[in-house]
Amino acid sequence: MAKVISISEEIQEQFDEIERLLDAEYGPRLLRPGGDPLSTLIGTILSQSTSDVNSSRAMASLQEDLPTWEEVRDAPVEDVIDAIRIGGLANTKGPRIQAVLRAVSDERPDLDLGFLAEMSVENAMRWLTVLDGVGPKTAACVLLFALGMPAMPVDTHVGRVMTRIGILPGRTSTATKQRMLENLIGPEPQRVYAVHVETIAHGRRICRSQRPKCEICVLKEHCDYGQSVLG
């Protein structure tokens, strides 16, 4: 059982205002879950440490060269690496994808991950993160985007923005950050999705890793980092 995470009333109030401001600035963002959760899983692995454009190209190339997941699983690893080379880190991701497909096959011979929707978020996360190379962010992407479950992917942007604001502590695991945000948001998949994508948009446009634009940030009055920079 996951450790219970307590949220102070002050942090909850701060987060609620941040959520409102993000939605006013970047919303509405509507969740439309669907598609094959296994395809989402493989696509998310391909997206690790690369751009959306490159990962999409790698996925398209993989599906063209090896149209079924059984073919990807059983092909010589060199064929998988060649198919996804355009996405970057192919020598790492090719074997990882095949290992994931074999592990899923051992548990679910039909390669259908739809059964995860019948689990709690906690149990579905545990099932996915047992797979080698599947961390909390990747697992949460599968649950949220494919199955419409209220799992919060914490990527670089979400982690940076929420830590700078003061919502998340700086030194804690991605899994803990995910559970904290899920507790703050509540069990509504639409809200989880909106916070996720709107925070990413803010991280890309304003709260950048280098030279953040604090002076024009809509969150500056509620942000620990912004207040320290702007005085």
N, C-alpha and C positions, 0 to 999 in steps of 0.2 A: 504493500500500500504506500502511495506517495506521502511524503511528509506534508502535514498541514501547514499552510502558509498564511500567516495573519497579515491583514492589511489595515493600516491605521485609517481613521476617519479623515484625517488631514490629507493623506495620499489619495484616498478615494475621491475626495472633493476636487483635488488638484487634477486628477486624471479625468474626471467627468467634464471639467472645463476644457481640458486639452482635447478630448474627444469631440466636444461640441465645436471648437474652433477649427479643428482639422476638417470636420465634415462641412462646415460652412465654406472653407477655403477650397477644398478639393473634391467634395462630394457633389451629388450622391454617387456612390460606387455600389453597384448591385451584384450580389453573389448569384451566379448561375452555375451551380455544380452540375457535373455530368461527365460523361466519357468513361473510359476504362481506367480504373484506379491503378492497374499495373502499368499502363502506358504513362500515366502521370508520374508514377514512381521512377520509371526509367528516364523519362524526360527531365525530372528533377535532378537525378544523378548527372545527366549530361549538362545541366545548367550550372553545376558546381564550379566555381572559380573561372567562369567565362561569361561572355555577354549573352543576352537573350537572343540576339541575331545568330550568333555562332551556335548556340545550343539548338535553336530551331532548325538550322541547316544540318546539324549532325543528326538530329532525330529524323528529318526527312530523308537523308542519305541512308540511314540505317534501315528505315522501313522500305526504301526502294530496293536495297540490296538483299535484305533478309526480311521478307514481308510478314512473317509470323514470329511470335516470341519463342515458339519451339525451335524455329530455325536459328534464331539468335543464340539460344541456349546451346544448341548442338553443333554449331558451326566451329571450324577452327578459329582459335582466338585471333589469329592474324586477320581473318576476314572481318571480324567485328571491329578490330582496331582500324583497319583501312576504311571501313564504312563511316566511322565517327571521327576520323582524323581532323576534319575541318573544324570541329568544335574545340580542339585543344585537349591536352592531357589524355590523349587516346590510349597510350600505353598503360595508364592507370585505370581509366574508366572502362575499357574493354573487358579485362578480366573481372573487374568489380561487377559489371552488369551481368556477365555470365554466372558469377557466383551467386548473385541475388536470384536470378532466374532458377538456378538449380535448387537453391534453398527453398524458394517458394514452391517449386515442383514437389519437393519432398513432403511438404505439408498439404499442399493443394494441387493435386495432379492436373486439375483443369485450368490452373493458372488464373483463377478468378478470385480477386480480392474483395468482391462485393460483400462477403460475409463480415468484413470489418465494421460495416455500418450498423450491425446488430450489437456491437460491443459498446462499452463506455469508451470515452476518449482515452482515459488512462490505460485501459486494457489494450485498445487498438494501438496506441503509441508503443506500449511494451512489446506487442507482437512484431511491429515493424522494426523497431530499433534493435531487436535481436539480430537482424540481418546485417551482415558485414558491410560497412560503408554507408549505412542508413542512420543518420543522426536525427536529433529531435526536429530540426528545421525541415529536413526532407520528409520525415514521417508526417509532420503537421500539414505540409503542402498536399500530400495525398488525401488526408482526411478532410481538409477544408475544401480544396478545389474540386476533387472528384466526387466526394461523398457528402459534402455539405455538413460536416460535423464541426463543432465549435472548438477546433484546435488552432492555436495561434502560431504561425511560423515566425520565428525571430531571426531575421537575416541581419546583415551588417547595418543596414539603414535603420531598421526598427530598434536594434540594440543601441546604436549610437544616439539616436534622437531621444529615446526614452531614458537613457542614462544621463545625458546632458540635462534634460529637464529636471531630473531628480526623482522620476517615477521608479526607476530600477536602480539597484545598487551596482556599482561598477564591477566589483569582483565577485561574480557568482556565475554558475553554470548556465548554459543556454536553456537547459531543461527547467531550471528554477525560474529563469526569466519568463519562459513560456507559461509556466503555471501561475506566476504572479499576474501576468497580463490577462490570462483567462479568468482569474478570480476577480480582477478589476472590471472586466467587460461583462462577465456573466455568460450564461449558456445559450446565447442567441447567435447562430452562425452568421447572420447578416451583419451584426455589429462587429463580430470578430473580423470578418472580411474587410469591412469598411475601415476599421482602425489599421489593419495590416497594409492595405494598398495606399491609403491616404498618408500614412506615416512614411512609407517608401517614397511617395511623391514629394513629401516635404524634405526628406533626407537628400533626394537628388537635386532639388531646386534651391533649397535654402540652407538646410542644416548639413552642409557638406563636410566631408572629413577634413579637408583643408579650406581655409578661408570661408567659414560659414557666414552667411549674410544676416547676422543678428540684428542689425539696425532696421531691417525691413521684415523681420519675422513676426508673424501674427501670434506667436506663442511667447514672445520675449518677456511679457509681464509675469508669466507663470513658470519661467524657466530659470533654474539655478545657474546654469552656464551663461545664459544671456544676461542675467542680472550682474554676474561677476564681470563680464566683458564691458557692458554698457554703463555700469555704475548705477 
